[in-house]
Structures are given as C-alpha cells and as structure tokens.
C-alpha cells in the first residue's frame, strides 16, 4: 500500500483524478492518504479478513507460502472479475493502472479501457534470461542457468494453471479470446519501482518494461511513537521481517542471540504481527517495538536485517545501509538474490538460520567495508532517480494524457 498510495498521490498532484479499488481492510489507509476509494469484494473480504489471512501466511514456510499465495491470488482474481466490471463502469474511468498480480487486466480488456501494469515487487517477465523471483537464483546467463530458468517458468505456470482456468471462464463468458499468462501484462508499459541499477545485469530489458525507482513519500507515512531516548549510541542494527511474515518468533530470538555477542544495539520491529511481550526475554536486551518509524530508523542504522521485502530493501539502500537478508517466501528470494548479486549484503537462507550464522553475517557486513561501499554506490544511483516522477511521466506518456497536467 505504501508505494501504491505514493504513486496515486503523485498523479493527483499532476491534476489527475485517481481512485483505488480495494477491499474493506485497506479503505482507511487509502483515504488517510487523501485518495478516493471504491470498495469491492464486500462479501468475500469483510473487515478483518486480511489480518486473518496475513496471520496464516506469517506462520508458513517457503513451499507453504507459495501454495497459500497461489490460492489467495486465485480467490482475489475471482472477486475482481466478478465485482470489477460494474465498479469500473460506475467510476467512469479513462484508464486503469493494475498491480500485475491482480488479473484486473481482463476487466480492462472487457470494458475496452487502456491499462498499464505496475510491478510493486520485481517485475514478472516470461524470459529465461531472468530467474523467477520465487527462487533466489543469480542472473547468470550461462546455458544451464537459462535452462533452469525456463524449466522453473514452466513449472510455475503449471502450478498457477487453476488461477488461469478460472480467469478464462470469465473471458469466455465475456466473449474474449481465451488467454495465456503472459497476456496479462500491458503492451503499453510495465512500470516497476525496481531501479535499473538494482536489477541483474541483463540487456536489453523486455519490451515495454520501464525501470524507475522506489515509490516512497515520507510525508504520507503515519506517525509512529518511538523511544528515541533509549538509543545508546552503539552501532544500530535494525531488524524487521515486514508486516506480513512477521510472526516468526524463533527467527527473532535467533537474531537477538546473534547480536547479543556483538557491540551493537539491536532494534526489532514486529510490524504489528506480535506484541513485544509475546517474545519474552531476549538475549542482549534488544529494544523491541510493535511498529517502528522505519524511514527514520534506517537513516541511523549500520545494518538492516530483513526478510528481503522490496520496500525495506529499497528504503535501506536509499540510505546506503547494507543488509542481511533472510528471505522467507514469495518475491523475497528474488530480491535477496539481487542483494547478493550487487554485493550490498549477505543472504542467509531460512533453513540455515541459527545464531552463529546470523552473527557471522552481521559481523561481515559491519566489518567488511565492501558491503557499505556497494550500498553507498546503490544509494548514489537511487539518489539520481525520482521514481515517482519517472513513473508518473511514463503513465502520462503511455496514455497520451500529458496535456491534462496543469502548467
């Protein structure tokens, strides 16, 4: 929601009317950002549904995460295809910007509306030069790596077949050609907040794919109380497993034990998934909070320990802070693979997480200047990009609506 609402606000500032379609649990956040909201999925997703689903996700391991996510995408797709056409008609839209995992491209095609694809995670591409982001593989261009990528793409397509079967039922009922998965991406523009500098070194990029930069607007972030007076001046290690898979109590305990043996102060943000007292006593007495003002904390950090969520990674690199990544599932292995490829951090696979490996990883990032140098190089590249401005330019150019922007 943070990158999506940031882009919506930038388009509003250019004079466009923007509406975000979503379920009840995101309505308050959208309206707090000053963006119009249209409710869909009332029967499937009554208030409180997303926290319940996120709680289930937070308890799962990698393969379970993939299966659960596929089912969730399929359920959401059916809701969007059922409720979307009427909601979009009533809103009298000129175009749609579609999160590329949502399948709403089919609604746009059915209604004859132009649409652009938004990749808020690493972009989906059916190109064997790129490993699917579900896997933490390198961007090697050797023949065996490309063959491995091709096999993985085909396997994932088969795994997702029930989703596309459901989509095609709607397409057939609407009189549209039965589609294939890659048809879901816009031929006008696929816009990713992934910076080109953080992508694998692969040229040329796929057609219609535009790299921009982080979609961040600090002013829209909700204020968070934080005990700043408890920071004691030691090098700060900030640990967060995001807001979805943040219930891994065992991992938090291992992080605490790892950092207890170092001359650092550990701050743990639970992302709302747990109350601090649920963790009990932790080694080294770290500062544990339910939520942290992440953009401000990262500015002070020497290392960020993360699950590899793209927002936390980009926010850290925007401040030149190196990382220790523990990718738990979904897009996180792909993000972590890019962290490793660019030398901006160390990746510890979840199955290998223990205090000794984590301590070694944190110590390596703290003591080896190459990680901070690489992170600062990435910071410099990101600083030259206004991701929101670039994305807004692409939207206007692709839809030929630049003339609507106030002078």
N, C-alpha and C positions, 0 to 999 in steps of 0.2 A: 504493500500500500504506500510506503514512503516514496519510492521512485515514481509510482503511477500518479499520485496526487501532485508530486513536484512538477511533472510534465504537464498535467492538466492546468496547474496554476500558471505556468509559463505561457501556455496557449491562451489562457484567459487574459493575461497581461498584454497580449498582442491583439486583443479585441475580438477573439472568437468566443462563442458560447460553447461550453463544454459540459457534458452530462456523463457521469459514471454510472453504469448499470451494475448492480450487485445485490447481494443477499443482506438480510437484516443486520447481521453482526458487523458489517463494515459501514453501515449508514452513518453512525455517529462520527467516525473518523473522516469520512468524506466531507460531511457537512462542516466539521470543525476546520477543515482546510479551505472552506469557502467555496466549495464546488457543488453544483446541482447534482442530485442523486435520484435515480429511478430504481425502485425496488422490484426485483424479480425473485422467483423461487420461494414465495411465501409458504407454500405447502410442504416443500421438500426441506427447506432450511429455515425453520422458525428461529427466533432469537435463542442463542445459546448453543446452536448446532456446531458452529465452527470450533469453539473451545473444546467441545467433546471430541470432535474429530482430531483436533490437534493433540489432545491428551493421548488418544490412541496411538497416533503417529510417534509421539515422543517416547513411547515405551518399546518401539520396534527396532530390530536390527536391519542391516542393509537389504537383504533379499525381501524381508517382510515389508520394508519401506517401499520397494519397487512395486510389489503386488498391491499394497494398500493404495499407493498413489495412482496406479493404473485404474483401479476400481473407482477411486474418487474422481478422476478425470472423466471416466465414463458416466458416472452419475451426474456430474456437473454439466456434461455435454447434453445429456437428455433434457435436463432442466432448461438450459439455454435455448435449445432448438424448439422446445415446446412453448416457452414463455417469451422468447426473444422477439419473434416477428411482430407480435401485437405491440409490445413495449416500444420497439424501434419505430414502427409506423406512427404510434401516438406521439412520439417525441419529435417527429418531423425533422429528421436528421439529413445532413448533406453527405456525411461520410462516417465511417467507423474506424477507430484505432483499436486493434484487437490483440490482447495478450495471446501469443501464439499457441498456448496450451489450452485455450478455451473453446475451440471449434466454432466460434461465432462467425468465422469467415463464411460458413454455409448460410447463415442468416443474411449476411450482406449480399451474397450471390442471389439468393432467393428474392430479395427485395430490389435488386438492381442497383445497389449502392457501392461506390468505390470503398476500398478498405486498405489499411496499412497494417503490417504485422509489427508488434512490439515484443522484443526479446528482453525481458527483465532479468533473465538468467542467461547463461551462454546460449547463443543462437542455435536453433535447430537447423541443421543442414544435412541433407542426404547426399554426402560427398565423402568418399572413403579416404580422402586426404585428412579428414578430421575424425578423431575417435569420438563416439557418442559420449556425451558428458556424464552419463551414468557410470562410466568407467574412468578410473584415474590413470589413463594411459597417456604416454607422451605424444607429441605431434610428429613423431618420426615419419619420414617419407620413404623409408625402405620398403621393399616389395612385401615383406612378410607383415609389416605393420599395417600397410594398406589392406592386405588380405584379411588380417584380423579385424580391422575396422569394418570392412564390407560384411563379413560374417556377423559381427555384432549388430550392425544396422538391420540386417535381415531377420535376426533373432528377435530384436526389439519390435520390429514391425509385426512379426507373428504374435508376440506377446500382446501387442496392442490391437490385434485384429478384432476382438469383441467390441472395442470402442468404435472402430471404423464401420463395423457391421451395423451398429446402432445408428451412426451418422447417416449411412447410406440408405437406411429405411426412410429417414426423413427426406433425403434428397430424392429418392424415387417417388415418394408421395407428392413432392413439390414439382415433379416433372423435370428435375435436373439430372444431368449425367451422373451416374454412379462414379464416385471419385476414388482416388488413391491418396495415401497420406501426404505426399509432397504437394498435392494440390492446395493444401491448406494455407500455404504462405503466399503473401501478396506478391504480385508481379510488378507492383508499383514501387514498393520499398519495404524492406525488412530492417527495422531500426533496432540496434542493440546498444545498451548502455555500457557494454564491454569496450574499453579503449583498445584501439588497434595495437598500441604498444604492449598490451597485456595478452594479446592473442598469440597463438602459436605462429611461428614464422613460416607462413604458407601464403604463396602468391600464385595467381591472383585470387582475391576472395570470390565467393559465389556471386552470381549475378543478383542485383537488387539488394545486396546486403550492405548496410551502412553502419560502420563503427562510429560511435560518438564518444561519450564519457559518462561518468557517474551522474545519475539523476538525483541530485541532492539539493535540498533547500532547507538550510538550517533554521530559518525563521518559522517554518511550519511545524517543527518538532515540538511536541508538548513539553512543557517544563517538568523537570523531574527533581525532586528533593534529593540531595546527596550530602553526606557528611564530609565535606571537603577538609574540615579541621582534623580529620583522622588520618590524612595522608602525612607520612612522616619524613619524606624527602629521600627515601631509598629509591633505587630504580623501580619503576612501576610496571608490573605485569598485569595486564587486563585480560580476564578470561570470560568468554561468553559463548554459549552454544546456541545462540539465536533465540527466537521466540516460538519456534515450532518443536524442534527436537531438543528441548532444554530440561528434560526430566531425568537425565542420565546421572543419577546421584552418584553412582560408582565412579564415573569419569571425573566428576567434580572433586570427589575425595582423592582420587589419584593425582589430579592437578595440584591440589593443596599439599599433598605429601611430597610431590616433586619439588615444589617451590619452597617448601619449608627448609630444604637443605641449601638454599641459595641466599645471598644477601640482597633480597628483593622484597618489595611489598606486593602481595597478591590482592587484587580486587576481583571478585567474582560477581557477575551479573547473572541472575537466574532467568531473566527475560519473562517473568510473570508465570513461569511454569511451576514454580515451587515457592513456598515461603521459606525464608532463611533458616528458621528454627527446625525445619524438616531435615536439614543436612546434619544437624547435631554438631558436636565439637569436631573441628577440623585441624589437622596438623598445621602448625605455624600461625594459627590465629589470623587467617585472612579476613579482609573486610568483605562481607557478603551482603548484597542488596538484592531486592526483588527486581528492580529496574535501575539502570544507570543512565545518566546523560551521555550517551555513547560518543557523540561527536566531540564533546569537551574532554572526556576521559582519554580518548585516543590521542589527543594532542599532547598529553602528558606521559603517555606510555612509552616504555622502552621496547616492549614485546607485546603482541596481542596473540592470545591463544584462542582459536576459533574453530568452529565446525566446518569452516570453508564456505559459509554463505556469501553470496556475491556482494551483498551490500556491506557487510562488515569488512570483507577483504578490500573492497574499493575504498571504503572510508579510511581504513588503516593506511593503505598505500598513498592515499591523497595527502597524508601527513608524514609520509616517509618512514612509517613504522613497520619493521619486519614481523613475520608471522610464524606461529607454529599451528599447523592445520591438523585437525582430527576429523576427516570427512565422514559423516555418518550416513549419507544416502542422497538420493535424488541428484541434483546438479552439483552437489558439493565435491564429489571426487573429481569432476571435470575442472572445477575452479581450483582445487588443490593441485591438480596436475599443472596448471598454468603458473601457480605459485612456485612450484618446483622448477619448471622449465626456465623461468626468469630469475631464479636464484634469490627470490625475495623472502624465502622462508624455508622451513623444514616441514615435511609431511610425515605424520605418524599414523599408520592405518589403525582403525579402531580395534581390530583383533590383536594388535600388538601393543596396545596401550598398557603401560604399567608405570609406576613412579620413576623407575630408573631410566626408561627410555624417554619419558617426558622431561625429566631433569636434564638428561643429556641434550635433548633438543633445545630446551630453553637456554642452557648454558652455551650451546653452539651459536645460537642466534645473538646472544648477548656478547660473546667474546670474539666472534669471527666478524671482523669489520665488513667482509664482503656482502653479508646479508643486508646490513644497514645501507651500504653504498648502493646496492641494487635497488633497495626500496626507495632511496632518495632519487635515484635515476628515474624510477617509475613515477615518483611524486612530481618531478620536473616535467615529465611527459604529460601527466594528467593536468598539471597547472596551466599548460598551454591550450587546454581544451575547455570550452564551456559546453558540457554535454547537453544541457537543457537547451541552450541556444542553438546548437547544431541540430538537435532533434527537431526543434520547432521549425527551423529552416527547411529541413527535409520534408516534414509534414506539409508545409505550405507549398513547396516546390512540386512535390509529387501530386498533390491535389489541385495544383494551379489556383491557389486561393491567396497568393501573396497580396493581391490588391485589397484584401479585407483588412490588412494590418493598418492601424492608424499611423498617420505620418508623424 
